Amino acid sequence: MQVQTASAAPAAIVPRFASSCARAIALLLALFSFFFAAYIFTASADYFSTGDTTIRIEQAENILGRWGPDLNGWKLQYPNHLKKEYFDPRISLGRGGKTYSTYLLGQPLLIIPFDYFSSQLAIHERWPYGPTLLFFDRLVGPLLGALVALIFFVFAVRLGFGVRRSLLLTLILGFASSLWPDEQSVLEHTEVAFFLLVAFYGAYRFREQEGGWQYLVLAGVGLGGDAFTRYQDAFLGGLGIGLYLLLPGGPWPGLMGRVRRFILVGAGMLPFLVVDAWYNWVRFGKPLASGHHETVFGYAIWKGALGLTVSPGKGILWYCPILFLLALAGPRFARRYSALTVAIGFTAVAWILLYGYVTYWHGDPAWGPRYLYGMLPLLILPLGEVLNWPKQHARSMVWSLTAVVVAISFAIQFAAVTVSPWRTWYRVIAYEESQGYKWQWIAARYRYHWNIHESPLVFQLHGLYQMAYDGITHSSKYDLVPPDEDGILDSLSTNYAINQWNLWWKSDEFDWWMGRQKIVAGMTMLIAIMLASGVYLVAETSGLLEEPRAGKRLELVPEAA
């Protein structure tokens, strides 16, 4: 007879994805394929954007072609009388008088495979070299968006939401949150979101499900990936992970146990930190030099924090309304995972306060409060609670409210993806000029954030209506035509297709070099991938692939006499 001692604890129950390893892998591959294809299908027609990504593409091309991190051929020289606020914070002079980007290696290294493939494709198809590389290099955004959806789904299943509800929650994240327009913008925040999810997932698996020391290393790898992309976001994520591992609970209790935890997390981070230090030394001669010369901090924290959360022009609650559902889901999630809730909440507050203190807290020109998008998936994870509401009498009401909020949030993200954000910037600038204000592309001088009449969110939704109206009626009623001798508005109307749908296969920009036949072929292939992977996801999560259980053997009953 076996006797269980008082100190023995039951093993943690880890939810599974499928009944076999092969089916679990197939499920995850189908999920990734669906999101990757969907995000490519809705990729932006604008492959120039703000120039941030173009600079990182330049970094990738120099590393791939010249094995050098400098921006070859770039000469940085400002007039002596130019004010410091006009300096470009994205580039700086470094060793040997060469021009270097201040961006880190995270995204450029991921761009390199796309750059190599597109360079060969341009030669084979005889497409113009520059546009081909810019378009295909920007597919790193959809790749990272699909990876975020994948790790988010894995995290949700491990939290016990079930495969079906986790898939629904992942669809909400993917198409009813700012992840969708953020991955289309191809800025760094989608990559930050991925590595931050990896870090929290590793810490959770170790602490709550006793996954073993390797998950602490995984958490360190996630934080290291963030440090490889954005220093400040890795610092904020590290604060949250550190608090989570310090709170009572999990394996290895006591002081020495916690020291062991942090040593293993540090081991996962170490390779990334070493490469970061080397990269800084190569560029600027010091391991801790970043090349930044602008004034980063100094804005009123309370004003910046409110601007990032509730202002009409930048508030994340308006750009991603599904966060309102945290009022319902948060308390229930906290009762199940109190330490994880504290860690996520602490990370979110720290994130908002730090960026609220940044002089260019809004991150413009961009769609919404982009600096907050890295932590957005963590805030959406608890919403799985509303999909599993236990009280029968309130379930229909909660689900109806959730459906309405998700629909509103989806409409906002759909407008952000299908209508060019530069159309909205055109209208913001036109409004400012109508008020007698001369527009300048200087982040410290933007002032539209608290005026609902010039909120980009309002303009973007109205732009969706305008584009739909002109498309249905075959009119040009809402075409934006700049006034005479207005250089800023004229450049927006000529450099960007602000009067066309912002989808690559709808834009005239691609017809002349890619050809309509290849565009249709590409669309057909993407739709086929979405349909095939989507059908498999539905079949797997609905139980259609489960083998029927053997019923009880029928026994013959003698007939009555």
Rosetta blueprint (number, residue, H / E / L):
1 M L
2 Q L
3 V L
4 Q L
5 T L
6 A L
7 S L
8 A L
9 A L
10 P L
11 A L
12 A L
13 I L
14 V L
15 P L
16 R L
17 F L
18 A L
19 S L
20 S L
21 C H
22 A H
23 R H
24 A H
25 I H
26 A H
27 L H
28 L H
29 L H
30 A H
31 L H
32 F H
33 S H
34 F H
35 F H
36 F H
37 A H
38 A H
39 Y H
40 I H
41 F H
42 T L
43 A L
44 S L
45 A L
46 D L
47 Y L
48 F L
49 S L
50 T L
51 G L
52 D H
53 T H
54 T H
55 I H
56 R H
57 I H
58 E H
59 Q H
60 A H
61 E H
62 N H
63 I H
64 L H
65 G H
66 R H
67 W L
68 G L
69 P L
70 D L
71 L L
72 N L
73 G L
74 W L
75 K L
76 L L
77 Q L
78 Y L
79 P L
80 N L
81 H L
82 L L
83 K L
84 K H
85 E H
86 Y H
87 F L
88 D L
89 P L
90 R L
91 I E
92 S E
93 L E
94 G L
95 R H
96 G H
97 G H
98 K L
99 T E
100 Y E
101 S E
102 T L
103 Y L
104 L L
105 L L
106 G H
107 Q H
108 P H
109 L H
110 L H
111 I H
112 I H
113 P H
114 F H
115 D H
116 Y H
117 F H
118 S H
119 S H
120 Q H
121 L H
122 A H
123 I H
124 H H
125 E H
126 R L
127 W L
128 P L
129 Y H
130 G H
131 P H
132 T H
133 L H
134 L H
135 F H
136 F H
137 D H
138 R L
139 L L
140 V H
141 G H
142 P H
143 L H
144 L H
145 G H
146 A H
147 L H
148 V H
149 A H
150 L H
151 I H
152 F H
153 F H
154 V H
155 F H
156 A H
157 V H
158 R H
159 L L
160 G L
161 F L
162 G L
163 V H
164 R H
165 R H
166 S H
167 L H
168 L H
169 L H
170 T H
171 L H
172 I H
173 L H
174 G H
175 F H
176 A H
177 S L
178 S L
179 L H
180 W H
181 P H
182 D H
183 E H
184 Q H
185 S H
186 V L
187 L L
188 E L
189 H H
190 T H
191 E H
192 V H
193 A H
194 F H
195 F H
196 L H
197 L H
198 V H
199 A H
200 F H
201 Y H
202 G H
203 A H
204 Y H
205 R H
206 F H
207 R H
208 E H
209 Q H
210 E L
211 G L
212 G L
213 W H
214 Q H
215 Y H
216 L H
217 V H
218 L H
219 A H
220 G H
221 V H
222 G H
223 L H
224 G H
225 G H
226 D H
227 A H
228 F L
229 T L
230 R L
231 Y H
232 Q H
233 D H
234 A H
235 F H
236 L H
237 G H
238 G H
239 L H
240 G H
241 I H
242 G H
243 L H
244 Y H
245 L H
246 L H
247 L L
248 P L
249 G L
250 G L
251 P L
252 W L
253 P L
254 G H
255 L H
256 M H
257 G H
258 R H
259 V H
260 R H
261 R H
262 F H
263 I H
264 L H
265 V H
266 G H
267 A H
268 G H
269 M H
270 L H
271 P H
272 F H
273 L H
274 V H
275 V H
276 D H
277 A H
278 W H
279 Y H
280 N H
281 W H
282 V H
283 R H
284 F H
285 G L
286 K L
287 P L
288 L L
289 A L
290 S L
291 G L
292 H L
293 H L
294 E L
295 T L
296 V L
297 F E
298 G L
299 Y L
300 A L
301 I H
302 W H
303 K H
304 G H
305 A H
306 L H
307 G H
308 L H
309 T H
310 V L
311 S L
312 P L
313 G L
314 K L
315 G L
316 I H
317 L H
318 W H
319 Y H
320 C L
321 P H
322 I H
323 L H
324 F H
325 L H
326 L H
327 A H
328 L H
329 A H
330 G H
331 P H
332 R H
333 F H
334 A H
335 R H
336 R H
337 Y L
338 S H
339 A H
340 L H
341 T H
342 V H
343 A H
344 I H
345 G H
346 F H
347 T H
348 A H
349 V H
350 A H
351 W H
352 I H
353 L H
354 L H
355 Y H
356 G H
357 Y L
358 V E
359 T L
360 Y L
361 W L
362 H L
363 G L
364 D L
365 P L
366 A L
367 W L
368 G L
369 P L
370 R H
371 Y H
372 L H
373 Y H
374 G H
375 M H
376 L H
377 P H
378 L H
379 L H
380 I H
381 L H
382 P H
383 L H
384 G H
385 E H
386 V H
387 L H
388 N H
389 W L
390 P L
391 K L
392 Q H
393 H H
394 A H
395 R H
396 S H
397 M H
398 V H
399 W H
400 S H
401 L H
402 T H
403 A H
404 V H
405 V H
406 V H
407 A H
408 I H
409 S H
410 F H
411 A H
412 I H
413 Q H
414 F H
415 A H
416 A H
417 V H
418 T H
419 V E
420 S L
421 P H
422 W H
423 R H
424 T H
425 W H
426 Y H
427 R H
428 V H
429 I H
430 A H
431 Y H
432 E H
433 E H
434 S H
435 Q L
436 G L
437 Y L
438 K L
439 W L
440 Q L
441 W L
442 I L
443 A H
444 A H
445 R H
446 Y L
447 R L
448 Y L
449 H L
450 W L
451 N L
452 I H
453 H H
454 E H
455 S L
456 P H
457 L H
458 V H
459 F H
460 Q H
461 L H
462 H H
463 G H
464 L H
465 Y H
466 Q H
467 M H
468 A H
469 Y H
470 D H
471 G H
472 I H
473 T H
474 H L
475 S L
476 S L
477 K L
478 Y L
479 D L
480 L L
481 V L
482 P L
483 P L
484 D L
485 E L
486 D L
487 G H
488 I H
489 L H
490 D H
491 S H
492 L H
493 S H
494 T H
495 N H
496 Y L
497 A L
498 I L
499 N L
500 Q L
501 W E
502 N L
503 L L
504 W L
505 W L
506 K L
507 S L
508 D L
509 E L
510 F L
511 D H
512 W H
513 W H
514 M H
515 G L
516 R H
517 Q H
518 K H
519 I H
520 V H
521 A H
522 G H
523 M H
524 T H
525 M H
526 L H
527 I H
528 A H
529 I H
530 M H
531 L H
532 A H
533 S H
534 G H
535 V H
536 Y H
537 L H
538 V H
539 A H
540 E H
541 T H
542 S H
543 G L
544 L L
545 L L
546 E L
547 E L
548 P L
549 R L
550 A L
551 G L
552 K L
553 R L
554 L L
555 E L
556 L L
557 V L
558 P L
559 E L
560 A L
561 A L
